[in-house]
Amino acid sequence: MAEKELELEDAGKKKGKMMIIIAAVAVLVIGGAAAFFLLGGSDEPTMDDSQAMSPTPGASDSAAVSNSAALGSALYVAMPRPFVFNVPGTGRDRLVEIKVQLLVRGADNEEQAKMHIPMIEGTLLRVFSSANADDLVTEAGKIALREQSIKEVKKVMQEIAGRDVVSQVLFTGFVMQ
């Protein structure tokens, strides 16, 4: 009699474990399907080959390259290390650390940006070190520094690559002490 009670008790434990496993698998399958449908779609407009290959009438080759770069996927090129530098201020000098990523459009521009990272780093460091601590305290000063950065990087990359490689300079970290 005791043996039958033990068998029934063991069967109940196995059934409970099986229900937990089935519930976990069901949650994973439903979650995976939801993630596939929510994240699997593409928001980019598609064009057929005739639209992609035909340039605008009267457009130059550089404009066609610029347009195709604007239509390319957004890729981010991170600078390998943050920029750390001193800037003078009226009260005292400040130490600034800026982490930077470059927004580029298309794989060709990504490769160009990666190939010329030392040149871009030098350009950004020159722009950053010409800043004033009193200006960097304000939001307008940070925006002006970012705009000056993209202007100078575009100018340098235009000279080297012959086209606009970098679309934006993004500050992903900004610390001033």
Backbone torsions as a table, in degrees:
resi	resn	phi	psi	omega
1	MET	NA	-40.9	-179.8
2	ALA	-66.6	-33.3	179.4
3	GLU	-66.4	-38.4	179.0
4	LYS	-65.0	-39.8	178.9
5	GLU	-64.3	-39.9	177.8
6	LEU	-64.9	-40.6	178.7
7	GLU	-63.7	-42.4	179.1
8	LEU	-65.5	-38.6	-179.8
9	GLU	-66.6	-42.9	177.7
10	ASP	-64.2	-39.4	179.2
11	ALA	-64.1	-37.7	178.9
12	GLY	-67.0	-38.4	178.8
13	LYS	-66.7	-42.5	180.0
14	LYS	-64.0	-39.4	-179.5
15	LYS	-66.4	-38.1	178.3
16	GLY	-65.9	-42.0	178.1
17	LYS	-64.0	-40.7	-179.3
18	MET	-64.2	-38.3	179.6
19	MET	-66.3	-38.4	178.5
20	ILE	-64.9	-42.6	-180.0
21	ILE	-64.8	-44.2	179.5
22	ILE	-62.5	-41.8	179.2
23	ALA	-64.1	-41.3	-180.0
24	ALA	-64.7	-42.5	178.7
25	VAL	-64.6	-41.3	179.3
26	ALA	-62.2	-42.0	178.6
27	VAL	-63.3	-42.9	179.4
28	LEU	-64.0	-42.6	-179.7
29	VAL	-65.6	-45.1	-179.6
30	ILE	-65.9	-42.1	178.4
31	GLY	-64.8	-41.0	178.0
32	GLY	-64.3	-41.8	178.8
33	ALA	-65.1	-41.8	179.0
34	ALA	-64.0	-42.7	178.8
35	ALA	-64.1	-40.0	179.1
36	PHE	-61.2	-46.6	-177.3
37	PHE	-72.7	-34.8	-179.0
38	LEU	-78.3	-38.3	-175.0
39	LEU	-102.5	-10.0	-174.0
40	GLY	-81.6	-19.7	-177.1
41	GLY	-75.7	159.4	178.1
42	SER	-111.0	130.7	179.5
43	ASP	-92.9	-5.1	-177.7
44	GLU	-78.0	137.7	175.9
45	PRO	-70.0	145.6	179.9
46	THR	-103.7	150.4	174.5
47	MET	-132.3	148.7	178.5
48	ASP	-79.3	170.0	-173.6
49	ASP	-62.5	-32.1	-178.5
50	SER	-67.5	-35.1	177.4
51	GLN	-72.5	-38.6	-177.0
52	ALA	-70.9	-32.6	-174.9
53	MET	-88.6	-23.8	-175.7
54	SER	-89.1	118.1	178.2
55	PRO	-74.2	161.3	177.1
56	THR	-67.9	138.7	-179.6
57	PRO	-59.9	130.7	177.8
58	GLY	83.7	-1.1	-179.0
59	ALA	-83.1	143.1	178.0
60	SER	-81.7	169.5	-179.6
61	ASP	-64.2	-37.3	-179.7
62	SER	-67.1	-33.7	177.0
63	ALA	-68.8	-36.8	178.0
64	ALA	-65.8	-40.9	177.2
65	VAL	-64.4	-42.3	179.6
66	SER	-63.0	-42.3	179.3
67	ASN	-66.3	-41.3	-179.7
68	SER	-68.6	-32.8	177.0
69	ALA	-68.1	-35.6	179.7
70	ALA	-69.1	-28.6	-179.4
71	LEU	-86.0	-14.2	-179.0
72	GLY	-66.6	166.7	180.0
73	SER	-72.4	148.4	179.8
74	ALA	-77.1	125.9	177.9
75	LEU	-126.3	148.7	-177.5
76	TYR	-116.9	128.8	177.8
77	VAL	-110.4	115.0	-178.4
78	ALA	-85.1	138.3	172.3
79	MET	-70.4	139.5	-171.5
80	PRO	-64.4	-26.3	179.7
81	ARG	-144.9	154.4	179.4
82	PRO	-71.0	156.1	176.1
83	PHE	-88.1	123.5	179.1
84	VAL	-122.2	123.9	-176.2
85	PHE	-156.2	162.6	176.1
86	ASN	-98.2	142.1	173.4
87	VAL	-128.4	138.8	179.6
88	PRO	-76.9	150.2	175.6
89	GLY	-139.3	170.0	-178.6
90	THR	-68.6	-41.8	-179.5
91	GLY	-80.6	-47.8	-178.7
92	ARG	-162.5	165.1	174.8
93	ASP	-77.4	149.8	-178.5
94	ARG	-122.3	150.9	174.3
95	LEU	-100.3	130.0	-177.2
96	VAL	-123.2	138.8	172.8
97	GLU	-126.4	123.2	-179.8
98	ILE	-124.2	126.8	172.4
99	LYS	-98.0	133.2	-171.4
100	VAL	-126.4	141.3	167.7
101	GLN	-129.3	148.1	179.8
102	LEU	-106.0	132.5	174.5
103	LEU	-93.3	121.3	177.3
104	VAL	-124.6	158.2	178.8
105	ARG	-114.9	115.7	176.5
106	GLY	95.0	154.3	-176.8
107	ALA	-68.3	-34.0	179.0
108	ASP	-63.1	-44.0	179.1
109	ASN	-67.8	-33.9	176.9
110	GLU	-62.5	-44.8	179.7
111	GLU	-64.2	-41.2	178.2
112	GLN	-62.1	-44.0	-179.6
113	ALA	-64.2	-43.5	179.6
114	LYS	-64.4	-37.1	-179.1
115	MET	-67.0	-31.8	-175.0
116	HIS	-108.4	26.6	179.5
117	ILE	-56.8	-43.0	179.2
118	PRO	-60.2	-39.4	178.0
119	MET	-66.1	-41.7	179.6
120	ILE	-66.6	-42.0	177.7
121	GLU	-60.3	-44.3	179.1
122	GLY	-62.6	-41.3	178.9
123	THR	-64.3	-46.0	-179.8
124	LEU	-64.7	-40.5	179.5
125	LEU	-63.8	-38.4	177.1
126	ARG	-63.4	-43.0	179.2
127	VAL	-66.8	-45.2	-177.3
128	PHE	-64.4	-40.2	-176.2
129	SER	-73.6	-14.3	176.7
130	SER	-86.6	-0.1	-178.2
131	ALA	-77.5	166.6	179.4
132	ASN	-117.9	137.0	-177.8
133	ALA	-61.8	-35.1	-179.8
134	ASP	-65.5	-32.6	177.7
135	ASP	-75.7	-36.7	-176.1
136	LEU	-72.8	-12.7	177.7
137	VAL	-70.6	-31.1	-177.0
138	THR	-91.3	156.8	176.9
139	GLU	-65.7	-38.7	178.9
140	ALA	-62.8	-36.2	177.6
141	GLY	-66.5	-38.7	178.3
142	LYS	-67.4	-40.2	178.5
143	ILE	-64.9	-42.4	178.8
144	ALA	-62.9	-39.3	178.3
145	LEU	-65.0	-41.4	178.5
146	ARG	-64.7	-42.3	179.5
147	GLU	-66.5	-39.5	176.8
148	GLN	-65.4	-36.5	178.9
149	SER	-62.6	-49.0	-178.1
150	ILE	-66.4	-36.2	178.7
151	LYS	-61.6	-46.6	-178.4
152	GLU	-70.4	-39.7	179.3
153	VAL	-65.5	-42.7	178.0
154	LYS	-61.6	-40.7	-179.6
155	LYS	-63.1	-46.0	-179.7
156	VAL	-65.8	-43.8	-178.8
157	MET	-69.7	-29.8	175.3
158	GLN	-64.2	-41.2	178.5
159	GLU	-66.6	-38.5	-176.2
160	ILE	-81.9	-54.0	-172.3
161	ALA	-94.9	-16.6	-179.4
162	GLY	81.1	10.9	178.2
163	ARG	-156.3	167.2	176.0
164	ASP	-76.8	111.5	-178.7
165	VAL	-93.6	-42.3	-174.9
166	VAL	-100.6	128.5	178.5
167	SER	-88.6	-41.4	-177.8
168	GLN	-144.7	151.1	168.7
169	VAL	-107.8	119.1	-175.6
170	LEU	-109.6	130.6	174.7
171	PHE	-89.8	108.1	179.7
172	THR	-93.2	-9.1	175.2
173	GLY	-155.4	133.9	-179.3
174	PHE	-142.7	109.9	-179.8
175	VAL	-125.6	131.8	177.6
176	MET	-131.0	128.8	-179.7
177	GLN	-119.7	NA	NA
